[in-house]
Amino acid sequence: MSTVREEPARPQTVPQPDSAGAGAPVSWKESYVAILQLAWPLVLTNFAQAAMIVTDVVFIGRLGPQALAASSLAVNIYHTFAFFAFGLVSAVTPMVAREKGGRARDVRQTRRIVRQGLWTAVMISAPAMLLLWHGTAFLAAIGQEPALVEEAGRFLRALLWAMPSFLGFVVLRSFISALERPGWALVMSIAAILVNALGNWLLIFGNWGFPALGIMGSGLASAIASLLMFLGLASVLMIDRRFRRYHVFGRFWRADWGKLKAIWVLGLPIGAIIAFETTIFNAAAFLMGWLGEAELAAHAVAIQVVTLAFMTPLGIAQAATVRVGLAYGAGDPLGVSRAGWSAFILGTSFMVLTATAMIAIPHTLIGIFLDLGAPGHLPVLALATTFLAVAAVFQLVDAGQVLAAGMLRGLHDTRVPMWYAAIGYWGIGLPLSFYLSQYTSLGGIGVWVGLASGIAAVAVLMVRRWLNRERLGLIRPLL
């Protein structure tokens, strides 16, 4: 462990927009290029981390439908905690970006932010893992079959060990992303997919003399892959000269209570926003289940298409947080405006393309997940096609809300957006989905109309806040 000496604090200075620390582009063209260069590895990293889940499903599916159902229950519980904690520790991104924008050569404050981010990962992991260990009690309480509960518990008690490593990786990924060098996170994520696939093959089925652990082996493989992903990125930060000068692990046990508090104040609302969005989609699945098996299957297919498309604006939104944060730290309102709008235009333009595809070639997209030739799948195909037509509108507003949220995070504005998410998702989206699906003839379409309406409300509120950022005092006005 490094024993780097902490240098004395220096007073913060606010450079001019064209200074070295500003990081803001001087033209719209440069702004678009900067967003694209930063966003593409972030997008691919999001896809790679989603692929980890797909890998588990592929291998567990070979154990049979009961194992697959049990793993689905366990993963839903795990993700409820993991996504909230992900939002909490991802506050490191805007904090480091602002610091770099204002004081590009001062590594001390950045090191302290990362250190307290890792502290936060440990602090949130401990209670989350304790609750996950007893997750079977929740499954039993909601009336799941005892055999499924037992199988889900075995998987969950292995998977929960992935939590601290995953969150530590998110902190380090947030750090290098804020430095506009996210490539190594992509490399480690791809390597983790391979490790996870190998671990599943070895530990589920007992190949090469390893114990055949069944479903528990898959959870253990994910935990091992997450640990190696974190250790790999940590090693890069200690070896690569571009990161080594920050000495992010130097004096790890030295507290900075101000930075720790700032992470929680900024990050808790981010975690809450993600939790609101995650839970409303879980609730939508329950509503579909009440309508029938065909509706639930069609919904699952449509959600997969939407989720894959969402990875791109999500990555662009993450890039927006960095670019806006850099300009914000530099005291450059013009740079803030250009960074935010460049990301917004790029992200929504991409979603226009995906929305067009959902309307023009729905059967092609559905065919990725469903055998179109099977006669029994015709009702599911018809429903999924209709759901995708609604999802085309859904795509545009979903892109708008995630991009605007990313832009506002760059300004360290998360508390009010959290309330917007609560109002939109749970105040509008869920009640409307319930009413339209259960008390009108719309059925499953009503669920999607409700979801789209709630997300549209969030998008409008978020964009409106971004437009009024100067009047609200989020940033100083343009001169």
For each residue, the residues with C-beta under 8 A, 3 or more apart:
1: 249 250 252
2: 238 247 249 250 251
3: 250 251
4: 111 247 250 251
5:
6: 108 251 254
7: 108
8:
9: 108
10: 103 106
11:
12: 102 103
13: 102 103
14: 102 330 331
15: 19 20 21 22 102 330 331
16: 19 22 330 331 332
17: 22 24 327 330 331 332 334 335
18: 22 26
19: 15 16 22 330
20: 15 104
21: 15 100 101 102 103 104 105 329 330
22: 15 16 17 18 19 101 326 327 330 331 332 335
23: 100 101 104 180 323 326 327 330 335
24: 17 101 323 326 327 330 332 334 335 336 338 339
25: 28 29 30 31 33 34 335 338 339
26: 18 30
27: 30 31
28: 25 31 32 338 342
29: 25 32 33
30: 25 26 27 33 34
31: 25 27 28 34 35 323 338 339 342
32: 28 29 35 36 342 346
33: 25 29 30 36 37
34: 25 30 31 37 38 180 323 339 342
35: 31 32 38 39 316 319 320 323 339 342 343 346
36: 32 33 39 40 346
37: 33 34 40 180
38: 34 35 41 42 177 180 182 319 322 323
39: 35 36 42 43 315 316 318 319 343 346
40: 36 37 43 44 315
41: 38 44 45 182 183 185 186
42: 38 39 45 46 177 182 315 316 318 319
43: 39 40 46 47 311 312 314 315 316
44: 40 41 47 48 186 315
45: 41 42 48 49 173 182 185 186 189 315
46: 42 43 49 50 311 314 315
47: 43 44 50 51 308 311
48: 44 45 51 52 186 189 190 192 193
49: 45 46 52 189
50: 46 47 53 54 307 308 311
51: 47 48 54 55 193
52: 48 49 55 56 189 192 193 196 222 225
53: 50 56 57 75
54: 50 51 57 58
55: 51 52 58 59 193 196 197 200
56: 52 53 59 60 71 75 196 200 218 221 222
57: 53 54 60 61 68 71
58: 54 55 61 62
59: 55 56 62 197 200 201 204 218
60: 56 57 63 67 68 71 200 204 215 218
61: 57 58 67 68
62: 58 59 204 205
63: 60 66 67 68 204 214 215
64: 67 68
65: 68 69
66: 63 69 70 147 148 151
67: 60 61 63 64 70 71 151 214 215
68: 57 60 61 63 64 65 71 72
69: 65 66 72 73 148
70: 66 67 73 74 148 151 152 155 215
71: 56 57 60 67 68 74 75 152 155 215 218
72: 68 69 75 76
73: 69 70 76 77 139 144 148 149 152
74: 70 71 77 78 135 152 153 155 156 159 219
75: 53 56 71 72 78 79 159
76: 72 73 79 80 282
77: 73 74 80 81 132 135 138 139 152 156
78: 74 75 81 82 132 135 156 159 160 163
79: 75 76 82 83 278
80: 76 77 83 84 275 278 279 282
81: 77 78 84 85 128 131 132 163
82: 78 79 85 86 128 163 166 167
83: 79 80 86 87 271 274 275 278
84: 80 81 87 88 271 272 274 275
85: 81 82 88 89 121 124 125 128 163 167 271
86: 82 83 89 90 166 167 170 271 274
87: 83 84 90 267 270 271 272 273 274 275
88: 84 85 91 120 124 263 264 267 268 270 271
89: 85 86 92 117 120 121 124 167 170 171 174 263 267
90: 86 87 93 170 174 267 270
91: 88 94 95 117 262 263 264 266 267 270 414
92: 89 95 96 113 114 117 171 174 175 178 263
93: 90 96 97 174 175 177 178 318 321 322 325 409
94: 91 97 98 178 266 321 322 325 409 410 411 412
95: 91 92 98 99 113 178 259 262 263 266 325 412
96: 92 93 99 100 110 113 114 174 175 178 179 325
97: 93 94 100 101 178 321 322 323 324 325 326 328 329 410
98: 94 95 101 102 325 326 328 329 410 412
99: 95 96 102 103 106 109 110 113 329
100: 21 23 96 97 103 104 110 178 179 326 329
101: 21 22 23 24 97 98 104 325 326 327 328 329 330 332
102: 12 13 14 15 21 98 99 329 330 331
103: 10 12 13 21 99 100 106 109 329
104: 20 21 23 100 101
105: 21
106: 10 99 103 109 110
107: 110 111 245 246 247
108: 6 7 9 111 112
109: 99 103 106 112 113 259
110: 96 99 100 106 107 113 114 175 246
111: 4 107 108 114 115 246 247 248 250
112: 108 109 115 116 256 259
113: 92 95 96 99 109 110 116 117 175 259 263
114: 92 96 110 111 117 118 171 172 175 246 248
115: 111 112 118 119 248 249 251 252 254 256 259
116: 112 113 119 120 255 256 259 260 263
117: 89 91 92 113 114 120 121 171 174 175 263
118: 114 115 121 122 168 171 252
119: 115 116 122 123 255 260
120: 88 89 116 117 123 124 171 260 263 264 267
121: 85 89 117 118 124 125 164 167 168 170 171
122: 118 119 125 126 164
123: 119 120 126
124: 85 88 89 120 121 127 128 167
125: 85 121 122 128 129 163 164 167
126: 122 123 129 130
127: 124 130 131
128: 81 82 85 124 125 131 132 160 163
129: 125 126 132 133 160 161 163 164
130: 126 127 133 134
131: 81 127 128 134 135
132: 77 78 81 128 129 135 156 157 159 160 163
133: 129 130 156 157 160
134: 130 131 137 138
135: 74 77 78 131 132 138 139 152 153 156
136: 139 140 149 150 152 153 156
137: 134 140 141
138: 77 134 135 141 142
139: 73 77 135 136 142 144 148 149 152 153
140: 136 137 143 144 146 149
141: 137 138
142: 138 139
143: 140
144: 73 139 140 148 149 152
145: 148 149
146: 140 149 150
147: 66 150 151
148: 66 69 70 73 139 144 145 151 152
149: 73 136 139 140 144 145 146 152 153
150: 136 146 147 153 154
151: 66 67 70 147 148 154 155 215
152: 70 71 73 74 77 135 136 139 144 148 149 155 156
153: 74 135 136 139 149 150 156 157
154: 150 151 157 158 214 215 216 219
155: 70 71 74 151 152 158 159 215 216 218 219
156: 74 77 78 132 133 135 136 152 153 159 160 219
157: 132 133 153 154 160 216 219
158: 154 155 161 213 216 217 218 219 220 222 223
159: 74 75 78 132 155 156 162 218 219 220 222 223
160: 78 128 129 132 133 156 157 163 219 223
161: 129 158 164 165 220 223
162: 159 165 166 219 222 223 225 226 227
163: 78 81 82 85 125 128 129 132 160 166 167
164: 121 122 125 129 161 167 168
165: 161 162 168 169 223 226 227 229 230 231
166: 82 86 162 163 169 170 226 229 230
167: 82 85 86 89 121 124 125 163 164 170 171
168: 118 121 164 165 171 172 230 234
169: 165 166 172 173 185 188 226 229 230 233
170: 86 89 90 121 166 167 173 174
171: 89 92 114 117 118 120 121 167 168 174 175
172: 114 168 169 175 176 185 230 233 234 237 248
173: 45 169 170 176 177 182 185 233
174: 89 90 92 93 96 117 170 171 177 178
175: 92 93 96 110 113 114 117 171 172 178 179 237 246 248
176: 172 173 179 181 182 184 185 233 237 243
177: 38 42 93 173 174 180 181 182 185 318 322
178: 92 93 94 95 96 97 100 174 175 322 325
179: 96 100 175 176 242 243
180: 23 34 37 38 177 322
181: 176 177 184 242 243
182: 38 41 42 45 173 176 177 185 186
183: 41 186 187
184: 176 181 187 188 233 236 240
185: 41 45 169 172 173 176 177 182 188 189 233
186: 41 44 45 48 182 183 189 190
187: 183 184 190 191
188: 169 184 185 191 192 229 232 233 236
189: 45 48 49 52 185 186 192 193 229
190: 48 186 187 193 194
191: 187 188 194 195 228 229 232
192: 48 52 188 189 195 196 225 226 228 229
193: 48 51 52 55 189 190 196 197 225
194: 190 191 197 198
195: 191 192 198 199 221 224 225 228 229
196: 52 55 56 192 193 199 200 221 222 224 225
197: 55 59 193 194 200 201
198: 194 195 201 202 221
199: 195 196 202 203 217 220 221 222 224 225
200: 55 56 59 60 196 197 203 204 217 218 221
201: 59 197 198 204 205 207
202: 198 199 205 206 207 208 210 217 221
203: 199 200 206 210 211 212 213 216 217 218 220 221
204: 59 60 62 63 200 201 212 213 214 215 217 218 221
205: 62 201 202 212 217
206: 202 203 209 210 211 212 213
207: 201 202 210
208: 202
209: 206
210: 202 203 206 207
211: 203 206 217
212: 203 204 205 206 217
213: 158 203 204 206 216 217 220
214: 63 67 154 204 217
215: 60 63 67 70 71 151 154 155 204 218 219
216: 154 155 157 158 203 213 219 220
217: 158 199 200 202 203 204 205 211 212 213 214 220 221
218: 56 59 60 71 155 158 159 200 203 204 215 221 222
219: 74 154 155 156 157 158 159 160 162 215 216 222 223
220: 158 159 161 199 203 213 216 217 223 224
221: 56 195 196 198 199 200 202 203 204 217 218 224 225
222: 52 56 158 159 162 196 199 218 219 225 226
223: 158 159 160 161 162 165 219 220 226 227
224: 195 196 199 220 221 227 228
225: 52 162 192 193 195 196 199 221 222 228 229
226: 162 165 166 169 192 222 223 229 230
227: 162 165 223 224 230 231
228: 191 192 195 224 225 231 232
229: 165 166 169 188 189 191 192 195 225 226 232 233
230: 165 166 168 169 172 226 227 233 234
231: 165 227 228 234 235
232: 188 191 228 229 235 236
233: 169 172 173 176 184 185 188 229 230 236 237
234: 168 172 230 231 237 238 249
235: 231 232 238 239
236: 184 188 232 233 239 240 243
237: 172 175 176 233 234 240 243 244 246 248 249
238: 2 234 235 243 244 249
239: 235 236 244
240: 184 236 237 243 244
241: 244 245
242: 179 181 245
243: 176 179 181 236 237 238 240 246 248
244: 237 238 239 240 241 247
245: 107 241 242
246: 107 110 111 114 175 237 243
247: 2 4 107 111 244 250
248: 111 114 115 172 175 237 243
249: 1 2 115 234 237 238 252
250: 1 2 3 4 111 247
251: 2 3 4 6 115 254
252: 1 115 118 249
253:
254: 6 115 251
255: 116 119 260
256: 112 115 116 259 260
257: 260 261
258: 261 262
259: 95 109 112 113 115 116 256 262 263
260: 116 119 120 255 256 257 263 264
261: 257 258 264 265
262: 91 95 258 259 265 266
263: 88 89 91 92 95 113 116 117 120 259 260 266 267
264: 88 91 120 260 261 267 268
265: 261 262 268
266: 91 94 95 262 263 269 270 412 414
267: 87 88 89 90 91 120 263 264 270 271 414
268: 88 264 265 271 272
269: 266 272 273 414 415 417 418
270: 87 88 90 91 266 267 273 274 409 414 418
271: 83 84 85 86 87 88 267 268 274 275
272: 84 87 268 269 275 276 418 421 422
273: 87 269 270 276 277 405 414 417 418 421
274: 83 84 86 87 270 271 277 278
275: 80 83 84 87 271 272 278 279
276: 272 273 279 280 418 421 422 425 426
277: 273 274 280 281 421 425
278: 79 80 83 274 275 281 282
279: 80 275 276 282 283 425
280: 276 277 283 284 425 426 429 430 451 454
281: 277 278 284 285 303 451
282: 76 80 278 279 285 286
283: 279 280 286 287 430 433
284: 280 281 287 288 299 433 447 450 451
285: 281 282 288 289 296 299 300 303
286: 282 283 289 290
287: 283 284 290 291 433 434 437 438 447
288: 284 285 291 295 296 299 437 444 447
289: 285 286 295 296
290: 286 287 437 438
291: 287 288 295 296 437 443 444
292: 295 296
293: 296 297
294: 297 298 379 380 383
295: 288 289 291 292 298 299 383 443 444
296: 285 288 289 291 292 293 299 300
297: 293 294 300 301 380
298: 294 295 301 302 379 380 381 382 383 384 387 444
299: 284 285 288 295 296 302 303 383 387 444 447
300: 285 296 297 303 304 369
301: 297 298 304 305 366 369 370 380 384
302: 298 299 305 306 384 387 388 391 448
303: 281 285 299 300 306 307
304: 300 301 307 308 368 369
305: 301 302 308 309 358 365 366 368 369 388 391
306: 302 303 309 310 391 394 395 398
307: 50 303 304 310 311
308: 47 50 304 305 311
309: 305 306 312 351 354 395
310: 306 307 313 314 395 398 399 402
311: 43 46 47 50 307 308 314 315
312: 43 309 315 316 347 350 351
313: 310 316 317 347 348 350 351 398 399 402 403
314: 43 46 310 311 317 318 402
315: 39 40 42 43 44 45 46 311 312 318 319
316: 35 39 42 43 312 313 319 320 343 346 347 350 403 406
317: 313 314 320 321 343 347 402 403 405 406 407
318: 39 42 93 177 314 315 321 322 406
319: 35 38 39 42 315 316 322 323 343 406
320: 35 316 317 323 324 339 340 343 344 347 403 406 407 410
321: 93 94 97 317 318 324 325 406 407 409 410
322: 38 93 94 97 177 178 180 318 319 325 326 410
323: 23 24 31 34 35 38 97 319 320 326 327 339 340 342 343 410
324: 97 320 321 327 328 336 339 340 343 406 407 409 410 411
325: 93 94 95 96 97 98 101 178 321 322 328 329 409 410 411 412
326: 22 23 24 97 98 100 101 322 323 329 330 335 339
327: 17 22 23 24 101 323 324 330 332 333 334 335 336 338 339 410
328: 97 98 101 324 325 331 332 336 410 411 412 475
329: 21 97 98 99 100 101 102 103 325 326
330: 14 15 16 17 19 21 22 23 24 101 102 326 327 335
331: 14 15 16 17 22 102 328 476
332: 16 17 22 24 101 327 328 335 336
333: 327 336 337 470 475 476 477 478 479
334: 17 24 327 337 338 478
335: 17 22 23 24 25 326 327 330 332 338 339
336: 24 324 327 328 332 333 339 340 410 411 469 475
337: 333 334 340 341 478
338: 24 25 28 31 327 334 335 341 342
339: 24 25 31 34 35 320 323 324 326 327 335 336 342 343 407 410
340: 320 323 324 336 337 343 344 407 410 466
341: 337 338 344 345
342: 28 31 32 34 35 323 338 339 345 346
343: 35 39 316 317 319 320 323 324 339 340 346 347 403 406 407
344: 320 340 341 347 348 400 403 404 407
345: 341 342 348 349
346: 32 35 36 39 316 342 343 349 350
347: 312 313 316 317 320 343 344 350 351 399 402 403
348: 313 344 345 351 352 396 399 400 403
349: 345 346 352 353
350: 312 313 316 346 347 353 354 399
351: 309 312 313 347 348 354 355 395 396 398 399
352: 348 349 355 356 396
353: 349 350 356 357
354: 309 350 351 357 358 395
355: 351 352 358 359 391 392 393 395 396
356: 352 353 359 360 392
357: 353 354 360 361 365
358: 305 354 355 361 362 365 388 389 391 392 395
359: 355 356 362 388 389 392
360: 356 357
361: 357 358 364 365
362: 358 359 365 366 384 385 388 389
363: 366 367 372 381 385
364: 361 367 368
365: 305 357 358 361 362 368 388
366: 301 305 362 363 369 370 372 381 384 385 388
367: 363 364 370 371 372
368: 304 305 364 365
369: 300 301 304 305 366
370: 301 366 367 377 380 381 384
371: 367 374 377
372: 363 366 367 377 381
373:
374: 371 377
375: 378
376:
377: 370 371 372 374 380 381
378: 375 381 382
379: 294 298 382 383
380: 294 297 298 301 370 377 383 384
381: 298 363 366 370 372 377 378 384 385
382: 298 378 379 385 386
383: 294 295 298 299 379 380 386 387 444
384: 298 301 302 362 366 370 380 381 387 388
385: 362 363 366 381 382 388 389
386: 382 383 389 390 444 445
387: 298 299 302 383 384 390 391 444 445 448
388: 302 305 358 359 362 365 366 384 385 391 392
389: 358 359 362 385 386 392
390: 386 387 393 394 445 448 449 452
391: 302 305 306 355 358 387 388 394 395 448 452
392: 355 356 358 359 388 389 395 396
393: 355 390 396 397 452
394: 306 390 391 397 398 448 451 452 455
395: 306 309 310 351 354 355 358 391 392 398 399
396: 348 351 352 355 392 393 399 400
397: 393 394 400 401 452 455 456 458 459
398: 306 310 313 351 394 395 401 402 455 459
399: 310 313 347 348 350 351 395 396 402 403
400: 344 348 396 397 403 404 459 460 462 463
401: 397 398 404 405 424 455 458 459 462
402: 310 313 314 317 347 398 399 405 406
403: 313 316 317 320 343 344 347 348 399 400 406 407
404: 344 400 401 407 408 459 462 463 465 466
405: 273 317 401 402 408 409 417 462
406: 316 317 318 319 320 321 324 343 402 403 409 410
407: 317 320 321 324 339 340 343 344 403 404 410 411 466
408: 404 405 411 413 414 417 462 465 466 469 474
409: 93 94 270 321 324 325 405 406 412 413 414
410: 94 97 98 320 321 322 323 324 325 327 328 336 339 340 406 407
411: 94 324 325 328 336 407 408 469 474 475
412: 94 95 98 266 325 328 409
413: 408 409 416 417 465 469 474
414: 91 266 267 269 270 273 408 409 417 418
415: 269 418 419
416: 413 419 420 465
417: 269 273 405 408 413 414 420 421 461 462 465
418: 269 270 272 273 276 414 415 421 422
419: 415 416 422 423
420: 416 417 423 424 457 458 461 462 465
421: 272 273 276 277 417 418 424 425 458
422: 272 276 418 419 425 426 427
423: 419 420 426 427 428 457 458 461
424: 401 420 421 427 428 429 454 455 456 457 458 461
425: 276 277 279 280 421 422 428 429 430 454 455 458
426: 276 280 422 423 429 430
427: 422 423 424 430 431 454
428: 423 424 425 431 432 450 453 454 457
429: 280 424 425 426 432 433 450 451 453 454 455 457
430: 280 283 425 426 427 433 434 450 454
431: 427 428 434 435 450
432: 428 429 435 436 446 449 450 453 454
433: 283 284 287 429 430 436 437 446 447 448 449 450 451 454
434: 287 430 431 437 438 450
435: 431 432 438 439 440 446 450
436: 432 433 439 440 442 445 446 447 449 450
437: 287 288 290 291 433 434 440 442 443 444 446 447 450
438: 287 290 434 435 446
439: 435 436
440: 435 436 437 446
441:
442: 436 437 445 446 449
443: 291 295 437 446
444: 288 291 295 298 299 383 386 387 437 447 448
445: 386 387 390 436 442 448 449
446: 432 433 435 436 437 438 440 442 443 449 450
447: 284 287 288 299 433 436 437 444 450 451
448: 302 387 390 391 394 433 444 445 451 452
449: 390 432 433 436 442 445 446 452 453
450: 284 428 429 430 431 432 433 434 435 436 437 446 447 453 454
451: 280 281 284 394 429 433 447 448 454 455
452: 390 391 393 394 397 448 449 455 456
453: 428 429 432 449 450 456 457
454: 280 424 425 427 428 429 430 432 433 450 451 457 458
455: 394 397 398 401 424 425 429 451 452 458 459
456: 397 424 452 453 459 460
457: 420 423 424 428 429 453 454 460 461
458: 397 401 420 421 423 424 425 454 455 461 462
459: 397 398 400 401 404 455 456 462 463
460: 400 456 457 463 464
461: 417 420 423 424 457 458 464 465
462: 400 401 404 405 408 417 420 458 459 465 466
463: 400 404 459 460 466 467
464: 460 461 467 468
465: 404 408 413 416 417 420 461 462 468 469 472
466: 340 404 407 408 462 463 469
467: 463 464
468: 464 465 471 472
469: 336 408 411 413 465 466 472 474 475
470: 333 473 474 475 476 477 478
471: 468
472: 465 468 469
473: 470
474: 408 411 413 469 470
475: 328 333 336 411 469 470
476: 331 333 470
477: 333 470
478: 333 334 337 470
479: 333
